[in-house]
């Protein structure tokens, strides 16, 4: 089954996020061999250069490392690095805006917490 890519986000970034998600979900663990560029190209039916760009970014950030002639592997500490990076992005993308909007609407911290608990208690399909 081929993944449907989001046309509003570069495909190389989505490929990168797929691998990151596999590490975060522990489908790929430290020391595990990551899918090869060719495997990703064949599975997703996308350009080799596109896949390479996403994978090489992960190598540059030391999430993956290359073993010449063998393949790419998940680096030690990769999951922790990704968690830290995603938490920072979450803060910048969501929390800052949430706090700014809450301030405009005079919503207190305790009200925000109640709202979050209410949402977490719901079935996601109800949202």
C-alpha positions, 0 to 999 in steps of 0.5 A: 500500500503506497502512502498518500503524500500531503501536497502542501509539504515537500515529499522529502520532508514527509519521507524523513518524518516517516522514518522519524515516526518509526524511530519514535514508535520503536518500529526502528530501534537504536542499531536497527538497519533503516530501510534503504533508499532503494527500498523507499523509492520502490515502496513509495514510487518516488524519485531517488533524489527526493528520498536521498534528501530526506534520509541525508538530513537524518544522517546530518542530524546524526539520527541515522548513520551510514555503514559503507556497503552495508546500509543505514542504521539508527544511531544511538540516542536517536529517539531522545534527539527526535523527542527533544526536537519534536517537543521544541517544534510542538512548543513553537507551533502550538503552545505559543499560539495557544497561550497568545490566543488564551491571553486575548480571550482572558482564559486562565491557565486552569481553564486551559488545563480543564479544556485539555483534559476535556479533549483528552477524555473524548474519543478523537472521532468526536472532535 
